[in-house]
Amino acid sequence: MPFEMIGGVLVDEAAIDERFVRSSGPGGQNVNKVSTAVELRIDLARSGLSSEVLDRLRAIAHNRITAEGILVIDARAARTQLANRDDARSRLADLIRRALVRPKARRKSRPTKASKERRLDAKRRRASIKRKRSVRPDE
């Protein structure tokens, strides 16, 4: 099973499919003749990535994943097939690198006793200022 290094991770080459399609955008009449845009598709189930990384990748790229679990990256900015192919692969590598980073677990914190006191003192001071500002009939 041949593997390819993408984003510092070995990915099963059989899971990657590249399609070259006609592109809109820069290129003049060349656009109508040459298929320069790249549609890179990777089957996440066959990619060989761990389930933990796959879960994070699905969260990061949820809008680019089809119902069948295929991640689609479309590159059509450049005028050449090679440049668009490199762009698509670098974007895939970036997504994988981001998915590799395990987010820090949030540790629950509690306000200190002193901070609670400061907050309550400030509230009392503010209430006192507002109380003095109000117009009351003489008693």
Beta strands, then each sheet from edge to edge (+ up, - down):
strand 1: 3-6
strand 2: 9-12
strand 3: 16-21
strand 4: 37-43
strand 5: 70-75
sheet 1: 1+ 2-
sheet 2: 3+ 4- 5+
end
